[in-house]
């Protein structure tokens, strides 16, 4: 037995290698920064569903133990829980667990809280968005207290309180790592960018409709939609039907670095999602020097160059106004840094 303290992170998925830039970029930046801020702290990541293998590996000198759950249910899910619990017992027996942090209030929080309660350890769950919705049954079954809960934003905190009757006592906002960005060359040759999973929740049909409306007044408007998903074919049909093939391109999924490069070339970033805990892509776009327009307002305080609207018509009007009034001064906006995020998380655990 040794006296090395171990900080355990429980997550549904994690990058399969140091080159996997698209898997939970904010979470991987946080974990990397935790190690940088506290190099003496042993960090172990337990990844439930992805990668699709069971071979432990090192990621930036951090031990990652995958369980290859593949989001399967039934007996496979019960066996997964048993394997994770056994691994937690092993880690705890080899030293001492300084704390357990789970991402999203679902299965990871379930196992983390149960284990922590049974062994008198500290568990906190970072509520990251849709897990704050009323449809999530885990909070009602586990009955957490507010001190166990960390909200990603003011919006997430208020949603969780409204839907589950418990107010998270901590807020650790979304953040970005400014070092990921190349030096800005001053060239803005893309009018509008959007980025994310092409799913109904994100409402990219609204994005296509806004580009179509802008094209009638600004025929040379250039837009990129970065991402992939089940809505892609529908969106491509809309683009063809609206005569936008010369104006709007769906790029598919791109490496994270390439997404940031596209943002730096964009004047506007549109985020038409109907629900969002705190879109990291919006923070990335702000630091890339773009103006952001969204339906969701994550924090109560105003953030420069982030415009919140309520309707599609308002989003269109704001986009047209900003594009018409170019050129305006390009400024990088950094509301929340990844270093501050890491320090806040460590402070919550008393580390």
SERO-4910 file (N, C-alpha, C, O; in steps of 0.05 Angstrom, whole numbers):
BEGIN
 pado doro    nc1    nc2    nc3   cac1   cac2   cac3    cc1    cc2    cc3    oc1    oc2    oc3
  Unk    A     17    -24      0      0      0      0     18     25      0     39     25     13
  Unk    A      9     46    -14     24     71    -14      6     94     -6    -19     90     -3
  Unk    A     17    117     -2      1    140      8     -6    160    -14    -15    182     -8
  Unk    A     -2    152    -39     -8    170    -62    -38    174    -64    -53    154    -66
  Unk    A    -46    199    -65    -75    205    -68    -83    203    -97    -68    212   -115
  Unk    A   -106    192   -102   -116    189   -130   -142    204   -134   -161    201   -118
  Unk    A   -143    220   -155   -167    234   -162   -179    218   -185   -167    215   -206
  Unk    A   -204    208   -181   -217    191   -201   -238    206   -216   -255    220   -204
  Unk    A   -237    204   -242   -257    216   -260   -273    195   -274   -261    177   -286
  Unk    A   -299    196   -272   -317    177   -285   -331    191   -308   -345    211   -304
  Unk    A   -328    180   -332   -339    193   -355   -351    172   -375   -340    150   -376
  Unk    A   -371    179   -390   -382    160   -410   -362    154   -432   -361    131   -442
  Unk    A   -346    174   -440   -326    170   -461   -302    186   -457   -302    205   -441
  Unk    A   -280    179   -471   -255    193   -469   -239    189   -494   -243    169   -508
  Unk    A   -221    208   -501   -205    205   -525   -190    178   -526   -179    170   -505
  Unk    A   -190    165   -548   -176    139   -551   -146    142   -552   -131    123   -549
  Unk    A   -137    167   -558   -108    172   -559   -104    202   -557   -123    217   -556
  Unk    A    -79    210   -555    -73    239   -553    -79    254   -579    -80    278   -579
  Unk    A    -84    239   -600    -91    251   -626   -121    253   -631   -130    265   -650
  Unk    A   -137    242   -612   -166    243   -615   -176    270   -604   -182    272   -581
  Unk    A   -178    289   -622   -185    317   -614   -214    323   -612   -222    343   -601
  Unk    A   -231    305   -623   -260    312   -625   -276    301   -602   -299    309   -599
  Unk    A   -265    282   -586   -280    270   -564   -279    288   -539   -258    289   -527
  Unk    A   -301    301   -533   -303    317   -509   -280    336   -505   -265    333   -485
  Unk    A   -276    355   -523   -252    372   -522   -250    388   -496   -227    391   -486
  Unk    A   -272    398   -485   -270    413   -460   -261    396   -437   -244    403   -421
  Unk    A   -273    372   -435   -266    354   -413   -237    345   -415   -224    343   -394
  Unk    A   -228    339   -439   -200    331   -441   -181    354   -435   -159    349   -423
  Unk    A   -188    378   -442   -172    401   -435   -171    405   -405   -150    412   -394
  Unk    A   -194    401   -392   -195    404   -363   -176    384   -349   -161    391   -332
  Unk    A   -178    359   -357   -162    338   -344   -132    342   -349   -116    338   -331
  Unk    A   -126    350   -373    -97    356   -379    -88    380   -362    -65    379   -352
  Unk    A   -105    400   -358    -97    423   -342    -96    416   -312    -79    427   -298
  Unk    A   -113    398   -303   -112    389   -275    -85    377   -269    -73    383   -248
  Unk    A    -75    361   -287    -49    348   -284    -26    369   -285     -6    367   -270
  Unk    A    -30    389   -301    -10    410   -303     -9    427   -278     13    434   -268
  Unk    A    -32    434   -267    -34    450   -243    -24    434   -218    -11    445   -201
  Unk    A    -31    408   -218    -24    391   -195    -10    366   -205    -21    344   -205
  Unk    A     16    369   -213     30    346   -224     34    323   -204     39    300   -212
  Unk    A     32    329   -178     36    309   -158     11    292   -153     12    271   -140
  Unk    A    -11    300   -165    -37    286   -161    -40    264   -181    -37    268   -205
  Unk    A    -44    240   -171    -49    217   -189    -78    218   -199    -97    217   -184
  Unk    A    -81    220   -226   -108    222   -238   -113    196   -253    -96    188   -269
  Unk    A   -136    184   -248   -144    160   -263   -171    166   -275   -190    174   -261
  Unk    A   -174    161   -301   -199    164   -315   -212    137   -320   -199    119   -332
  Unk    A   -237    133   -311   -252    109   -317   -272    116   -339   -291    132   -334
  Unk    A   -269    105   -362   -286    112   -385   -305     89   -392   -297     67   -400
  Unk    A   -331     93   -388   -351     72   -388   -357     60   -415   -357     36   -419
  Unk    A   -362     77   -435   -373     68   -461   -352     68   -483   -352     50   -500
  Unk    A   -335     87   -484   -316     91   -506   -289     99   -494   -289    115   -475
  Unk    A   -267     90   -504   -261     74   -529   -272     45   -528   -279     35   -507
  Unk    A   -273     34   -552   -285      7   -555   -264    -15   -550   -260    -32   -568
  Unk    A   -252    -14   -527   -234    -36   -519   -231    -34   -489   -241    -16   -476
  Unk    A   -217    -54   -477   -214    -55   -448   -184    -54   -439   -177    -63   -418
  Unk    A   -168    -42   -456   -139    -42   -450   -131    -14   -438   -133      6   -452
  Unk    A   -123    -14   -413   -114     12   -401    -91     24   -417    -75     10   -429
  Unk    A    -91     50   -418    -70     64   -433    -64     91   -420    -79    101   -403
  Unk    A    -41    102   -428    -33    129   -418    -41    151   -438    -38    148   -462
  Unk    A    -51    172   -427    -59    195   -443    -47    220   -428    -56    227   -407
  Unk    A    -27    232   -441    -13    255   -428     -5    248   -399     -9    264   -381
  Unk    A      6    224   -396     16    214   -370     -6    210   -350     -2    210   -325
  Unk    A    -31    207   -359    -54    201   -342    -64    173   -349    -67    166   -373
  Unk    A    -70    157   -329    -80    130   -334   -109    130   -341   -126    141   -326
  Unk    A   -116    118   -364   -144    116   -373   -151     86   -373   -137     70   -385
  Unk    A   -173     79   -360   -183     51   -360   -210     50   -374   -230     59   -362
  Unk    A   -211     40   -398   -236     38   -413   -251     12   -407   -238     -8   -400
  Unk    A   -278     12   -409   -294    -11   -403   -310    -21   -426   -324    -42   -424
  Unk    A   -308     -7   -449   -320    -18   -474   -350    -23   -471   -360    -43   -481
  Unk    A   -365     -5   -458   -393    -10   -454   -410     -8   -479   -431    -22   -481
  Unk    A   -402      9   -498   -417     11   -524   -446     18   -520   -462     12   -538
  Unk    A   -453     31   -498   -481     39   -492   -501     16   -493   -524     20   -500
  Unk    A   -492     -7   -486   -510    -30   -486   -524    -32   -459   -514    -23   -439
  Unk    A   -548    -43   -459   -565    -44   -435   -566    -73   -425   -549    -90   -431
  Unk    A   -587    -78   -408   -591   -105   -398   -569   -115   -380   -558   -100   -365
  Unk    A   -563   -141   -384   -543   -154   -367   -515   -141   -372   -499   -140   -353
  Unk    A   -510   -133   -397   -484   -121   -403   -480    -96   -386   -458    -90   -376
  Unk    A   -501    -80   -382   -499    -56   -366   -494    -62   -337   -478    -49   -324
  Unk    A   -507    -83   -327   -502    -91   -299   -474   -101   -295   -461    -95   -274
  Unk    A   -463   -116   -314   -436   -125   -312   -416   -102   -314   -395   -103   -300
  Unk    A   -422    -82   -330   -405    -58   -332   -403    -45   -304   -382    -38   -295
  Unk    A   -426    -41   -291   -426    -29   -265   -409    -44   -245   -395    -33   -229
  Unk    A   -411    -71   -247   -396    -88   -229   -366    -85   -234   -351    -84   -215
  Unk    A   -358    -84   -259   -330    -81   -266   -319    -54   -257   -296    -52   -246
  Unk    A   -334    -33   -261   -326     -6   -252   -323     -6   -221   -303      5   -211
  Unk    A   -342    -17   -208   -342    -17   -178   -317    -33   -168   -304    -25   -149
  Unk    A   -311    -55   -182   -287    -71   -174   -262    -55   -178   -243    -56   -162
  Unk    A   -260    -40   -200   -237    -23   -205   -234     -1   -184   -212      5   -176
  Unk    A   -256     11   -176   -256     31   -155   -245     20   -129   -230     32   -115
  Unk    A   -254     -4   -122   -244    -17    -98   -214    -22    -99   -200    -18    -79
  Unk    A   -205    -30   -122   -176    -35   -126   -161     -9   -123   -140     -9   -109
  Unk    A   -170     12   -135   -156     38   -133   -155     47   -104   -135     57    -94
  Unk    A   -177     44    -90   -179     54    -63   -162     37    -44   -151     47    -24
  Unk    A   -158     12    -50   -142     -6    -33   -112     -1    -38    -96     -7    -20
  Unk    A   -105      9    -61    -77     14    -67    -66     40    -57    -42     45    -57
  Unk    A    -84     58    -47    -76     83    -37    -99     96    -23   -112     83     -6
  Unk    A   -105    120    -30   -130    133    -20   -142    150    -42   -127    165    -55
  Unk    A   -168    149    -45   -181    165    -65   -186    193    -54   -200    196    -34
  Unk    A   -175    213    -67   -178    241    -58   -205    252    -65   -214    271    -52
  Unk    A   -218    240    -85   -245    249    -93   -253    236   -119   -236    226   -134
  Unk    A   -279    235   -123   -290    224   -148   -306    246   -162   -324    258   -150
  Unk    A   -300    251   -187   -315    270   -204   -328    255   -227   -314    242   -243
  Unk    A   -354    257   -229   -368    245   -251   -378    266   -270   -386    288   -262
  Unk    A   -378    260   -296   -388    278   -317   -417    269   -323   -422    246   -329
  Unk    A   -436    288   -322   -464    284   -326   -477    268   -303   -466    249   -292
  Unk    A   -502    277   -296   -516    263   -275   -532    240   -286   -556    241   -290
  Unk    A   -517    218   -292   -530    194   -301   -514    170   -290   -509    169   -266
  Unk    A   -507    151   -307   -495    127   -297   -468    131   -282   -463    119   -262
  Unk    A   -452    150   -292   -427    155   -279   -431    166   -251   -418    158   -232
  Unk    A   -451    185   -248   -457    196   -222   -469    174   -203   -463    174   -179
  Unk    A   -485    156   -215   -497    135   -199   -475    118   -186   -476    113   -162
  Unk    A   -456    109   -202   -435     92   -191   -417    108   -172   -409     98   -151
  Unk    A   -410    132   -180   -392    149   -164   -404    155   -137   -390    153   -116
  Unk    A   -430    163   -136   -443    169   -110   -445    144    -93   -440    146    -69
  Unk    A   -454    122   -104   -458     98    -88   -432     89    -76   -431     82    -52
  Unk    A   -410     90    -91   -384     81    -81   -374    101    -60   -364     92    -39
  Unk    A   -377    127    -65   -367    147    -46   -383    145    -20   -370    146      2
  Unk    A   -409    142    -21   -425    139      4   -417    115     20   -415    116     44
  Unk    A   -411     93      6   -404     67     19   -377     68     32   -371     54     51
  Unk    A   -359     86     22   -331     87     32   -324    114     44   -300    120     48
  Unk    A   -344    130     50   -340    156     63   -320    174     47   -302    186     59
  Unk    A   -324    175     21   -308    191      3   -323    215     -8   -348    216     -5
  Unk    A   -309    233    -20   -322    257    -32   -328    252    -61   -311    245    -77
  Unk    A   -354    255    -68   -362    252    -96   -376    278   -104   -392    289    -90
  Unk    A   -369    288   -128   -383    311   -140   -390    304   -169   -375    290   -182
  Unk    A   -413    314   -178   -421    309   -205   -422    336   -220   -435    355   -210
  Unk    A   -410    337   -243   -411    361   -260   -435    358   -279   -434    341   -297
  Unk    A   -456    374   -274   -480    373   -291   -474    390   -316   -468    413   -313
  Unk    A   -477    377   -339   -466    390   -363   -486    398   -384   -479    408   -406
  Unk    A   -512    394   -379   -531    403   -399   -558    388   -397   -575    395   -381
  Unk    A   -561    368   -415   -587    355   -416   -593    338   -392   -616    331   -387
  Unk    A   -573    332   -376   -578    317   -351   -593    334   -330   -601    324   -310
  Unk    A   -595    360   -335   -611    378   -318   -641    377   -324   -657    387   -309
  Unk    A   -648    364   -346   -676    363   -355   -693    346   -336   -683    328   -322
  Unk    A   -719    351   -337   -738    336   -320   -738    306   -327   -744    290   -310
  Unk    A   -733    300   -352   -735    272   -361   -713    254   -349   -716    230   -349
  Unk    A   -693    266   -337   -671    251   -324   -681    240   -297   -687    256   -279
  Unk    A   -684    214   -294   -695    203   -270   -674    198   -248   -681    193   -225
  Unk    A   -648    199   -255   -627    193   -236   -627    211   -211   -625    200   -189
  Unk    A   -631    237   -213   -631    254   -189   -654    246   -170   -650    246   -146
  Unk    A   -677    240   -180   -699    232   -162   -693    206   -148   -702    203   -125
  Unk    A   -679    188   -161   -673    163   -148   -649    164   -129   -649    150   -109
  Unk    A   -630    181   -135   -606    183   -118   -608    204    -96   -594    202    -76
  Unk    A   -626    224   -101   -630    245    -81   -604    258    -72   -597    256    -48
  Unk    A   -590    271    -89   -565    285    -82   -571    310    -66   -593    321    -68
  Unk    A   -552    319    -50   -554    346    -38   -539    366    -55   -523    358    -72
  Unk    A   -544    391    -51   -533    412    -68   -503    412    -68   -491    420    -89
  Unk    A   -490    405    -46   -461    406    -45   -448    385    -63   -424    387    -69
  Unk    A   -462    364    -70   -451    344    -88   -452    352   -118   -441    338   -135
  Unk    A   -465    375   -123   -471    382   -151   -455    407   -160   -454    427   -146
  Unk    A   -444    404   -184   -430    426   -197   -444    432   -223   -447    414   -240
  Unk    A   -454    456   -227   -468    463   -252   -448    476   -272   -430    490   -264
  Unk    A   -453    471   -297   -436    482   -318   -441    512   -323   -424    526   -333
  Unk    A   -465    521   -315   -473    549   -320   -496    557   -302   -507    540   -288
  Unk    A   -502    583   -301   -525    592   -287   -551    579   -297   -568    571   -282
  Unk    A   -552    576   -323   -576    563   -336   -579    535   -326   -601    527   -319
  Unk    A   -557    519   -326   -559    491   -317   -567    490   -287   -583    473   -280
  Unk    A   -555    507   -271   -563    508   -243   -592    513   -239   -606    499   -224
  Unk    A   -603    533   -253   -631    540   -251   -649    518   -261   -670    512   -250
  Unk    A   -641    505   -283   -656    483   -295   -658    459   -276   -679    447   -272
  Unk    A   -635    453   -264   -634    430   -245   -652    435   -221   -666    418   -212
  Unk    A   -650    460   -210   -666    467   -187   -696    466   -194   -713    456   -179
  Unk    A   -703    476   -217   -731    476   -226   -742    448   -230   -765    442   -222
  Unk    A   -726    431   -242   -735    404   -249   -732    383   -228   -746    363   -227
  Unk    A   -713    387   -209   -707    366   -190   -707    376   -161   -703    360   -142
  Unk    A   -713    401   -157   -717    411   -129   -692    414   -113   -694    417    -89
  Unk    A   -668    412   -126   -643    415   -112   -626    435   -127   -623    433   -151
  Unk    A   -615    454   -113   -598    474   -126   -568    467   -124   -558    465   -101
  Unk    A   -554    463   -146   -525    458   -144   -512    481   -130   -517    505   -136
  Unk    A   -494    475   -111   -480    495    -95   -456    507   -109   -446    527   -102
  Unk    A   -447    493   -130   -423    501   -144   -429    507   -173   -445    493   -185
  Unk    A   -415    526   -184   -416    531   -213   -387    532   -224   -371    548   -215
  Unk    A   -380    514   -242   -355    515   -256   -361    518   -286   -369    498   -299
  Unk    A   -359    542   -297   -368    547   -324   -351    533   -345   -328    525   -340
  Unk    A   -362    530   -369   -347    521   -392   -323    539   -396   -324    563   -389
  Unk    A   -302    528   -408   -278    544   -412   -263    533   -436   -268    511   -445
  Unk    A   -244    548   -445   -227    540   -468   -198    544   -461   -191    559   -443
  Unk    A   -181    531   -477   -152    534   -475   -143    552   -497   -143    544   -521
  Unk    A   -135    577   -490   -127    596   -511   -102    587   -526    -98    596   -549
  Unk    A    -86    569   -514    -62    560   -528    -68    542   -552    -50    537   -568
  Unk    A    -92    533   -555   -100    517   -578   -102    533   -604   -102    521   -625
  Unk    A   -104    559   -601   -109    576   -625    -83    585   -637    -64    593   -623
  Unk    A    -82    585   -663    -60    597   -678    -62    628   -676    -83    639   -670
  Unk    A    -40    641   -682    -40    670   -683    -59    679   -704    -59    668   -727
  Unk    A    -76    699   -698    -96    708   -717    -83    725   -739    -68    743   -734
  Unk    A    -89    718   -764    -77    732   -787    -94    755   -798    -86    768   -817
  Unk    A   -117    759   -786   -133    782   -793   -151    778   -817   -166    796   -825
  Unk    A   -151    754   -829   -167    748   -853   -194    737   -845   -196    716   -832
  Unk    A   -216    751   -853   -243    741   -848   -256    736   -875   -267    754   -887
  Unk    A   -254    711   -885   -265    705   -912   -288    685   -911   -297    675   -931
  Unk    A   -299    680   -887   -323    665   -883   -343    682   -868   -336    693   -847
  Unk    A   -367    685   -878   -387    702   -865   -398    689   -840   -399    702   -819
  Unk    A   -407    664   -843   -421    651   -821   -412    622   -817   -408    608   -837
  Unk    A   -408    614   -792   -401    587   -786   -420    576   -765   -428    591   -747
  Unk    A   -426    551   -766   -440    536   -745   -425    510   -742   -414    500   -761
  Unk    A   -426    498   -718   -411    473   -713   -425    457   -691   -432    468   -670
  Unk    A   -427    431   -696   -439    414   -676   -450    388   -688   -448    384   -712
  Unk    A   -462    372   -672   -474    347   -681   -500    354   -696   -516    370   -687
  Unk    A   -503    342   -720   -527    348   -736   -550    331   -727   -557    310   -739
  Unk    A   -562    340   -705   -585    326   -692   -608    346   -689   -603    371   -689
  Unk    A   -633    337   -685   -655    355   -684   -653    377   -662   -660    400   -666
  Unk    A   -641    370   -639   -639    389   -617   -623    414   -625   -629    436   -615
  Unk    A   -604    410   -643   -587    433   -651   -600    452   -671   -591    474   -675
  Unk    A   -622    443   -684   -638    460   -701   -623    472   -724   -625    496   -729
  Unk    A   -607    457   -738   -591    468   -760   -609    473   -785   -599    486   -804
  Unk    A   -633    464   -784   -652    473   -805   -656    503   -804   -659    517   -824
  Unk    A   -656    514   -780   -658    543   -776   -633    557   -788   -636    578   -800
  Unk    A   -610    545   -784   -585    556   -796   -588    558   -826   -581    578   -838
  Unk    A   -597    536   -839   -600    536   -868   -620    558   -877   -616    572   -896
  Unk    A   -642    560   -862   -663    580   -869   -652    608   -867   -659    625   -883
  Unk    A   -635    613   -847   -624    640   -843   -604    646   -866   -604    668   -876
  Unk    A   -587    627   -873   -569    632   -895   -584    637   -921   -577    653   -937
  Unk    A   -606    622   -925   -623    625   -948   -634    653   -950   -635    666   -971
  Unk    A   -644    663   -927   -656    690   -926   -634    711   -930   -639    731   -944
  Unk    A   -610    707   -919   -589    727   -923   -580    727   -952   -572    748   -963
  Unk    A   -580    704   -965   -571    702   -993   -587    719  -1012   -577    728  -1032
  Unk    A   -612    724  -1005   -629    740  -1022   -620    769  -1023   -624    783  -1043
  Unk    A   -608    779  -1001   -598    806   -999   -568    808  -1003   -558    827  -1014
  Unk    A   -555    787   -994   -525    785   -996   -519    760  -1013   -512    740  -1002
  Unk    A   -521    762  -1039   -519    738  -1056   -492    724  -1054   -490    700  -1060
  Unk    A   -471    737  -1045   -445    724  -1043   -439    713  -1016   -416    706  -1010
  Unk    A   -459    712   -998   -455    703   -971   -442    675   -971   -450    657   -986
  Unk    A   -422    671   -954   -408    645   -952   -412    634   -924   -405    648   -904
  Unk    A   -421    609   -922   -426    597   -896   -416    568   -895   -415    555   -915
  Unk    A   -408    560   -871   -399    532   -866   -415    520   -843   -419    533   -823
  Unk    A   -423    496   -847   -435    480   -825   -416    457   -820   -414    439   -836
  Unk    A   -403    457   -796   -383    437   -790   -396    416   -771   -406    423   -750
  Unk    A   -396    391   -780   -407    370   -763   -419    348   -780   -421    350   -805
  Unk    A   -428    328   -766   -441    305   -780   -463    294   -761   -463    300   -737
  Unk    A   -480    278   -772   -501    266   -756   -526    258   -772   -526    261   -796
  Unk    A   -546    249   -758   -570    238   -772   -585    258   -789   -600    250   -807
  Unk    A   -583    284   -783   -597    304   -799   -583    313   -824   -593    330   -839
  Unk    A   -560    302   -830   -544    313   -852   -558    311   -879   -558    330   -894
  Unk    A   -570    288   -885   -583    285   -911   -606    305   -915   -609    317   -936
  Unk    A   -621    308   -893   -643    328   -894   -633    356   -899   -644    371   -915
  Unk    A   -611    363   -886   -600    390   -889   -588    393   -917   -591    415   -929
  Unk    A   -576    373   -928   -565    374   -955   -588    378   -976   -585    392   -995
  Unk    A   -611    364   -971   -634    368   -989   -644    397   -987   -651    409  -1007
  Unk    A   -645    408   -963   -653    436   -959   -635    455   -974   -644    474   -987
  Unk    A   -609    450   -972   -589    467   -986   -593    466  -1016   -592    487  -1029
  Unk    A   -597    443  -1026   -601    440  -1055   -627    453  -1064   -628    467  -1084
  Unk    A   -649    448  -1049   -675    460  -1056   -675    490  -1055   -688    503  -1071
  Unk    A   -659    501  -1036   -658    530  -1033   -638    544  -1052   -635    568  -1051
  Unk    A   -624    528  -1068   -604    539  -1086   -580    551  -1073   -570    571  -1081
  Unk    A   -571    537  -1051   -549    548  -1035   -523    533  -1038   -504    536  -1023
  Unk    A   -521    516  -1059   -497    499  -1062   -471    516  -1065   -450    506  -1058
  Unk    A   -474    540  -1074   -450    558  -1077   -446    575  -1052   -426    589  -1050
  Unk    A   -465    574  -1033   -463    591  -1010   -458    576   -984   -445    587   -965
  Unk    A   -468    551   -982   -467    537   -956   -456    509   -960   -467    494   -977
  Unk    A   -435    502   -946   -423    476   -948   -424    462   -921   -418    474   -900
  Unk    A   -432    437   -921   -430    420   -897   -404    405   -899   -400    389   -918
  Unk    A   -386    410   -881   -359    399   -883   -356    370   -872   -337    356   -878
  Unk    A   -376    362   -856   -372    337   -841   -356    343   -816   -349    366   -810
  Unk    A   -349    322   -801   -333    325   -777   -304    332   -784   -292    319   -802
  Unk    A   -293    352   -771   -265    360   -776   -249    358   -750   -260    359   -729
  Unk    A   -222    355   -753   -205    356   -729   -210    382   -714   -215    403   -726
  Unk    A   -207    381   -688   -213    405   -672   -196    429   -680   -207    452   -681
  Unk    A   -171    425   -687   -154    447   -695   -165    460   -720   -164    485   -723
  Unk    A   -175    445   -738   -186    456   -763   -212    471   -758   -217    491   -772
  Unk    A   -228    462   -739   -252    477   -732   -245    504   -721   -257    524   -729
  Unk    A   -225    506   -704   -216    532   -693   -206    550   -715   -210    574   -715
  Unk    A   -191    539   -735   -182    555   -757   -205    567   -773   -204    590   -781
  Unk    A   -226    551   -778   -249    561   -792   -263    583   -776   -272    603   -788
  Unk    A   -264    580   -750   -276    601   -733   -261    627   -735   -273    649   -736
  Unk    A   -234    625   -737   -218    650   -738   -223    664   -765   -217    688   -767
  Unk    A   -232    650   -785   -237    662   -811   -266    673   -813   -273    685   -833
  Unk    A   -282    668   -792   -311    674   -794   -317    701   -780   -305    709   -761
  Unk    A   -337    715   -792   -347    739   -780   -367    733   -758   -367    744   -736
  Unk    A   -386    714   -764   -407    707   -745   -406    677   -739   -398    660   -756
  Unk    A   -415    670   -715   -420    642   -708   -448    640   -698   -456    653   -679
  Unk    A   -464    624   -712   -492    620   -705   -496    594   -690   -485    573   -698
  Unk    A   -510    595   -668   -515    571   -652   -546    569   -647   -555    580   -627
  Unk    A   -560    556   -665   -589    556   -663   -601    534   -645   -625    529   -646
  Unk    A   -585    521   -629   -594    499   -612   -617    508   -594   -617    530   -583
  Unk    A   -637    491   -591   -661    497   -574   -655    494   -545   -670    504   -528
  Unk    A   -633    479   -538   -626    475   -510   -596    472   -508   -584    457   -524
  Unk    A   -583    486   -490   -554    484   -488   -546    492   -460   -552    514   -450
  Unk    A   -531    474   -446   -521    480   -420   -501    503   -421   -504    523   -406
  Unk    A   -481    501   -438   -461    522   -443   -445    513   -466   -427    496   -463
  Unk    A   -450    523   -490   -437    514   -514   -408    522   -515   -402    546   -519
  Unk    A   -389    503   -511   -361    510   -513   -354    521   -540   -336    538   -543
  Unk    A   -368    512   -561   -362    522   -588   -367    552   -589   -354    566   -605
  Unk    A   -385    562   -573   -390    591   -573   -367    606   -560   -359    627   -570
  Unk    A   -356    595   -539   -332    607   -527   -308    606   -546   -293    625   -547
  Unk    A   -306    584   -560   -284    582   -580   -287    603   -602   -268    615   -610
  Unk    A   -312    606   -611   -317    626   -632   -311    655   -622   -300    671   -637
  Unk    A   -318    660   -597   -312    687   -586   -282    692   -585   -273    714   -592
  Unk    A   -266    672   -577   -238    676   -575   -225    677   -604   -204    688   -608
  Unk    A   -239    665   -623   -230    666   -651   -236    693   -663   -229    698   -686
  Unk    A   -250    711   -649   -256    737   -659   -282    740   -674   -286    760   -688
  Unk    A   -300    720   -671   -326    721   -684   -347    731   -665   -344    728   -640
  Unk    A   -368    743   -675   -392    749   -659   -409    724   -658   -412    710   -678
  Unk    A   -421    719   -635   -438    695   -631   -467    704   -629   -473    723   -615
  Unk    A   -485    689   -642   -514    694   -639   -526    667   -632   -522    647   -646
  Unk    A   -541    666   -609   -553    641   -600   -580    646   -588   -587    669   -582
  Unk    A   -595    625   -585   -621    626   -571   -618    623   -541   -634    632   -525
  Unk    A   -596    609   -532   -593    602   -504   -572    621   -492   -552    628   -503
  Unk    A   -578    630   -467   -560    647   -452   -551    632   -427   -566    629   -408
  Unk    A   -525    623   -428   -516    606   -406   -512    620   -380   -518    609   -358
  Unk    A   -501    644   -381   -494    659   -356   -511    685   -354   -518    697   -375
  Unk    A   -517    693   -330   -533    716   -326   -518    742   -333   -531    761   -343
  Unk    A   -492    742   -329   -477    766   -336   -473    767   -366   -471    746   -379
  Unk    A   -472    791   -377   -468    795   -405   -439    787   -413   -420    793   -398
  Unk    A   -436    775   -437   -410    768   -448   -407    784   -473   -423    782   -491
  Unk    A   -385    799   -476   -381    815   -500   -382    798   -525   -371    776   -526
  Unk    A   -394    810   -546   -396    798   -573   -414    773   -574   -414    759   -594
  Unk    A   -428    767   -552   -448    745   -552   -476    757   -551   -483    770   -532
  Unk    A   -491    752   -572   -517    764   -575   -538    741   -571   -538    722   -586
  Unk    A   -556    745   -552   -578    725   -548   -604    736   -559   -612    758   -554
  Unk    A   -617    719   -575   -643    726   -587   -663    705   -580   -656    683   -570
  Unk    A   -688    711   -585   -710    692   -577   -723    678   -601   -734    656   -598
  Unk    A   -721    690   -625   -735    678   -648   -716    676   -672   -695    689   -673
  Unk    A   -724    660   -691   -709    658   -716   -708    685   -730   -687    692   -742
  Unk    A   -729    700   -729   -730    726   -742   -710    746   -729   -697    761   -743
  Unk    A   -708    744   -703   -688    761   -689   -660    753   -696   -642    770   -698
  Unk    A   -655    727   -698   -629    717   -705   -621    726   -733   -598    735   -738
  Unk    A   -640    725   -752   -635    735   -779   -629    765   -779   -610    774   -792
  Unk    A   -645    780   -764   -641    810   -764   -614    817   -752   -600    835   -762
  Unk    A   -606    803   -730   -580    809   -718   -557    801   -736   -538    816   -739
  Unk    A   -560    778   -750   -539    770   -768   -536    789   -791   -513    796   -799
  Unk    A   -558    799   -802   -558    817   -825   -545    844   -816   -529    855   -831
  Unk    A   -552    853   -792   -541    878   -782   -511    877   -779   -496    895   -786
  Unk    A   -501    854   -767   -472    852   -763   -457    849   -789   -436    861   -792
  Unk    A   -468    834   -808   -454    830   -833   -455    856   -849   -435    863   -863
  Unk    A   -476    871   -848   -479    896   -863   -459    918   -852   -450    935   -867
  Unk    A   -454    917   -825   -438    938   -813   -408    931   -812   -392    945   -798
  Unk    A   -400    910   -826   -371    905   -828   -356    927   -844   -369    941   -859
  Unk    A   -330    930   -841   -313    915   -822   -315    927   -794   -315    952   -791
  Unk    A   -316    911   -773   -314    921   -746   -288    909   -734   -277    890   -744
  Unk    A   -280    921   -712   -255    913   -699   -258    884   -689   -277    877   -675
  Unk    A   -238    868   -696   -238    840   -687   -225    839   -660   -202    847   -656
  Unk    A   -239    828   -640   -228    825   -613   -231    796   -604   -252    784   -608
  Unk    A   -210    786   -591   -212    760   -578   -226    764   -551   -218    781   -535
  Unk    A   -246    747   -545   -260    749   -519   -255    723   -504   -261    701   -515
  Unk    A   -246    724   -480   -240    700   -464   -254    703   -437   -242    712   -417
  Unk    A   -280    696   -435   -294    698   -410   -284    679   -388   -283    686   -365
  Unk    A   -277    654   -396   -269    634   -377   -246    618   -388   -248    606   -410
  Unk    A   -224    617   -374   -200    602   -383   -200    574   -371   -212    569   -350
  Unk    A   -187    555   -385   -185    528   -375   -169    526   -349   -174    508   -333
  Unk    A   -150    544   -346   -134    543   -321   -152    551   -297   -151    538   -276
  Unk    A   -169    572   -300   -187    579   -278   -207    557   -273   -214    552   -250
  Unk    A   -216    543   -294   -234    521   -291   -222    498   -274   -234    488   -256
  Unk    A   -197    491   -281   -183    470   -266   -179    478   -237   -183    461   -219
  Unk    A   -171    502   -232   -166    511   -204   -192    511   -188   -192    504   -165
  Unk    A   -214    519   -201   -240    519   -187   -248    490   -180   -258    485   -158
  Unk    A   -244    472   -198   -251    444   -193   -235    432   -170   -245    419   -153
  Unk    A   -209    438   -170   -192    428   -148   -200    441   -121   -199    427   -101
  Unk    A   -207    466   -122   -216    480    -97   -241    467    -85   -243    464    -61
  Unk    A   -260    459   -103   -284    446    -93   -278    420    -78   -291    414    -59
  Unk    A   -257    406    -87   -249    381    -74   -229    385    -52   -221    366    -39
  Unk    A   -221    411    -48   -201    416    -27   -174    405    -33   -159    397    -16
  Unk    A   -167    405    -59   -141    394    -68   -122    415    -76    -99    409    -84
***
